[in-house]
Each structure stands twice: as C-alpha cells, then as structure tokens.
Amino acid sequence: MKYMLAYGLVSGSIIIAVMTIGIATADWGSFYGSEWFGYLVMLLALSVIFVAVKRYRDRECGGVIRFGRALGLGVGIAAVAGLAYVIGWEIYLATSGRDFMAEYVEGMVRGMETAGASAGAIAEKAAEMRRMAELYRNPLFRVPITFVEIFPVGLLVALVSAALLRNPRLLPASRHSSSA
C-alpha cells in the first residue's frame, strides 16, 4: 500500500504539474501537438510504475514477483496517479479562472480553419464541441472523463512492467537493494 500511495502520488503530481503549465501556456491552434505531448508526459511520469514494481520485487519479495502481484501493484499506482491527476485538474479549473473547454473549442476551430476545412465541417465540429463543453461543466461527467484520460496509459505501463519484471533475471536485485 505504501508503494501505491508514494509512487502514485509522485507520478500524478509530475503529470498535473507539467500539464497545467502546458495548458497555461498552450497555443490552442496547435492542440494536437500538445495532446501528444500530454500523453508523452503521462507515459514518462507513469514509468514510475516500473521503478516501483522493481523496487518492491527486489526489497519486499526477495527479487522474485509473480505477474498478478506485479500487475496489482502497478494498477494501484496507476489508480492513485489517476486520482491525483483528477484532483489536481479540478483544483486547476476551480482556481485558474479559465474556461478550458471554451478555449479548447476555439483552438479546435482555429486549427480546422488553418488546415483549410470547409465552413460546414467547421460549423458541425464547433456545434459538437459546444455540446461536449456543456456536458463538461458537470463534475459527474468531467471527473470520470479526466480519470479515463490517464488510467489506460497507467494500465498499459503496469501490464508491461508486470510482464517484464516477473522475470527475476531482468535487472536482477543487487546485493545492496535488499538491505537498504
């Protein structure tokens, strides 16, 4: 449990810090580039799962861990990171005074205009995004959507970490790691 909390909070904190800085300075006309950047940040911050599972395997399990146990730890860390991300995002929305969805819709429209989309396609997409923005105002809609942005990335990292680290020959425990 301490591994889940500690590593999950570290991962979630890194993600929300980088994401809020990115959003605060974003050029919404180039949102797709920042979307890829956001998922890259999530992937890198959630790589903490690999570190945590390895450390747990080496320190608590004598250098050997079963897939299920490793996966459970990784999923727990991903869940804590996801919750930290949601809480951080909600705090950002409440304190920034910015209307994220309005800026997002405006950026999407500008991006489509720059790409040369037809007026009809732009109007259709803008109407769809405005409906989404209305739903997004409701925390019962926004919170699960925010969690689902990050959790699948953490689940993927947890699966890969568990699959790799169940092999005790992969990055074997050093003599010093079990005594620290």
C-alpha positions as CSV (number, residue, x, y, z in Angstrom):
1,M,0.0,0.0,0.0
2,K,2.8,2.4,0.8
3,Y,4.3,1.8,-2.6
4,M,1.0,2.5,-4.3
5,L,0.5,5.8,-2.4
6,A,4.0,7.1,-2.6
7,Y,4.7,6.2,-6.2
8,G,1.2,7.1,-7.4
9,L,1.3,10.5,-5.8
10,V,4.7,11.2,-7.3
11,S,3.6,10.2,-10.7
12,G,0.3,12.1,-10.5
13,S,2.0,15.2,-9.2
14,I,4.5,15.2,-12.0
15,I,1.7,14.8,-14.6
16,I,-0.5,17.5,-13.2
17,A,2.4,20.0,-12.8
18,V,3.6,19.6,-16.3
19,M,0.1,19.5,-17.8
20,T,-1.1,22.7,-16.0
21,I,2.0,24.5,-17.1
22,G,1.5,23.3,-20.6
23,I,-2.2,24.2,-20.6
24,A,-1.5,27.6,-19.1
25,T,0.9,28.4,-22.0
26,A,-0.8,26.4,-24.8
27,D,-1.4,27.6,-28.3
28,W,-4.8,26.0,-28.8
29,G,-4.4,26.2,-32.6
30,S,-1.7,23.6,-32.3
31,F,-3.7,21.5,-29.8
32,Y,-2.9,18.1,-31.4
33,G,0.8,18.6,-30.8
34,S,0.2,19.4,-27.2
35,E,-2.2,16.4,-26.9
36,W,0.7,14.1,-28.0
37,F,3.0,16.0,-25.6
38,G,0.4,15.4,-22.8
39,Y,0.3,11.7,-23.4
40,L,4.1,11.5,-23.6
41,V,4.3,13.3,-20.2
42,M,1.8,10.8,-18.8
43,L,3.8,7.8,-20.2
44,L,7.1,9.1,-18.8
45,A,5.6,10.0,-15.4
46,L,3.8,6.7,-15.2
47,S,7.1,4.9,-15.9
48,V,7.5,5.3,-12.1
49,I,5.3,2.1,-12.0
50,F,8.2,0.1,-13.5
51,V,10.6,1.6,-10.9
52,A,8.1,0.9,-8.1
53,V,7.4,-2.7,-9.1
54,K,11.1,-3.4,-9.5
55,R,11.9,-1.9,-6.1
56,Y,9.0,-3.9,-4.5
57,R,10.2,-7.1,-6.2
58,D,13.8,-6.6,-5.0
59,R,13.2,-5.3,-1.5
60,E,10.0,-7.0,-0.4
61,C,9.9,-10.1,-2.5
62,G,13.5,-11.3,-2.5
63,G,14.0,-10.5,-6.2
64,V,11.0,-12.6,-7.4
65,I,7.5,-11.4,-8.1
66,R,4.5,-13.1,-9.8
67,F,2.8,-11.4,-12.7
68,G,-0.5,-10.9,-10.8
69,R,1.1,-9.3,-7.8
70,A,3.2,-7.0,-10.0
71,L,0.2,-6.1,-12.1
72,G,-1.9,-5.4,-8.9
73,L,0.8,-3.0,-7.6
74,G,1.1,-1.3,-11.0
75,V,-2.7,-0.9,-11.3
76,G,-2.9,0.5,-7.8
77,I,-0.2,3.1,-8.6
78,A,-2.0,4.0,-11.8
79,A,-5.2,4.5,-9.9
80,V,-3.6,6.7,-7.3
81,A,-1.9,8.7,-10.0
82,G,-5.2,9.0,-11.8
83,L,-6.9,10.2,-8.7
84,A,-4.1,12.7,-8.1
85,Y,-4.4,13.9,-11.7
86,V,-8.2,14.4,-11.3
87,I,-7.9,16.3,-8.0
88,G,-5.1,18.5,-9.5
89,W,-7.2,19.2,-12.6
90,E,-10.3,20.1,-10.5
91,I,-8.2,22.4,-8.4
92,Y,-6.7,24.0,-11.5
93,L,-10.2,24.5,-13.0
94,A,-11.5,26.0,-9.8
95,T,-8.6,28.4,-9.2
96,S,-7.4,29.4,-12.7
97,G,-10.4,31.4,-13.8
98,R,-10.0,30.0,-17.3
99,D,-12.8,28.3,-19.3
100,F,-10.8,25.4,-20.5
101,M,-13.5,24.0,-22.8
102,A,-14.2,27.4,-24.4
103,E,-10.5,27.8,-25.2
104,Y,-10.3,24.2,-26.4
105,V,-13.3,24.7,-28.8
106,E,-11.8,27.9,-30.1
107,G,-8.5,26.3,-30.6
108,M,-10.1,23.3,-32.5
109,V,-11.9,25.7,-34.8
110,R,-8.8,27.8,-35.5
111,G,-6.9,24.5,-36.2
112,M,-9.6,23.4,-38.6
113,E,-9.6,26.8,-40.3
114,T,-5.8,26.7,-40.6
115,A,-6.0,23.2,-42.1
116,G,-8.4,24.5,-44.7
117,A,-11.6,22.7,-43.6
118,S,-14.8,23.7,-45.1
119,A,-17.1,26.1,-43.3
120,G,-19.8,23.4,-43.0
121,A,-17.3,20.9,-41.4
122,I,-16.1,23.6,-39.0
123,A,-19.6,24.6,-38.0
124,E,-20.5,20.9,-37.4
125,K,-17.5,20.3,-35.3
126,A,-17.9,23.5,-33.4
127,A,-21.6,22.6,-32.5
128,E,-20.4,19.1,-31.4
129,M,-17.7,20.6,-29.3
130,R,-20.1,23.1,-27.7
131,R,-22.4,20.2,-26.7
132,M,-19.4,18.5,-25.2
133,A,-18.4,21.7,-23.4
134,E,-21.9,21.9,-21.8
135,L,-21.6,18.3,-20.5
136,Y,-18.1,19.1,-19.3
137,R,-19.4,21.7,-16.9
138,N,-21.0,18.8,-14.8
139,P,-18.4,17.3,-12.5
140,L,-20.2,13.9,-12.7
141,F,-19.2,13.9,-16.4
142,R,-15.9,15.7,-16.1
143,V,-14.3,13.6,-13.3
144,P,-14.6,10.2,-15.0
145,I,-13.6,11.7,-18.3
146,T,-10.5,13.1,-16.7
147,F,-9.6,9.8,-15.0
148,V,-10.1,7.9,-18.3
149,E,-7.5,10.2,-19.9
150,I,-4.8,8.9,-17.7
151,F,-5.7,5.5,-16.4
152,P,-5.4,3.5,-19.6
153,V,-1.8,4.8,-20.0
154,G,-1.0,3.6,-16.4
155,L,-2.7,0.3,-17.1
156,L,-0.5,-0.3,-20.2
157,V,2.6,0.6,-18.2
158,A,1.5,-1.7,-15.4
159,L,1.0,-4.6,-17.8
160,V,4.3,-4.1,-19.5
161,S,6.1,-3.7,-16.1
162,A,4.5,-6.9,-14.7
163,A,5.3,-8.9,-17.8
164,L,8.9,-7.8,-17.8
165,L,9.6,-7.8,-14.1
166,R,8.1,-11.3,-13.4
167,N,11.4,-12.5,-14.9
168,P,13.9,-12.3,-12.0
169,R,16.8,-12.3,-14.5
170,L,15.7,-8.9,-15.9
171,L,17.5,-6.3,-13.9
172,P,18.3,-8.6,-11.0
173,A,18.3,-7.3,-7.5
174,S,21.8,-6.2,-6.4
175,R,23.1,-7.4,-3.0
176,H,22.6,-3.8,-1.7
177,S,19.0,-3.3,-2.6
178,S,17.6,-5.9,-0.2
179,S,19.4,-4.4,2.8
180,A,18.5,-0.7,2.2
